Amino acid sequence: MSILDKVKIGNSVQVNLELSKDRLNKETIDAINVSSLGKVSDFRITDGKGIGVVLQLSNGQEKWFFEDEIDLLDENGNVIKKNYDKQDDSNFILDFLKGLNYENKNNVRELLNPINFFIWLLVSFKDIF
């Protein structure tokens, strides 16, 4: 389920500073430390696949955040637990790649074996996907 299904413009959300502080400036971090609540003012496509949220912070500044950097709040102001539905992203090939592990080879015969190279290549690609 997308964030668009749960949040509307004008709703209050809470910023998770630990997930976003590496890309924010000092002024924004200070505003979030004063109050981690923000009001949703707009939505943006982040990478062609995800949705980001533009928030108005306590100091009046507007900043955008990735969907996973914010916590949704219910009517009482309590954080709604995120429920990641693995069924939406289920893909047999990706699931297979995630299950692969590669052990480092020390023997020259093992290093030159093309099957070991192929397994190493597949394991390396799983991090990209």
Number of C-alpha atoms within 10 A of each C-alpha: 9 9 15 13 7 10 16 14 14 13 16 21 23 21 23 16 15 8 13 15 14 9 9 13 9 10 11 17 17 14 17 20 13 12 14 17 22 25 20 21 17 16 20 15 11 14 9 7 6 13 17 20 26 18 27 19 21 18 14 11 12 16 16 17 21 19 18 17 17 22 18 20 18 13 9 6 12 12 14 12 10 9 7 9 9 8 7 8 10 10 10 9 10 13 12 12 17 15 10 13 12 13 8 10 11 8 8 8 8 13 13 11 10 10 11 16 14 11 16 16 12 17 18 15 13 16 9 6 8
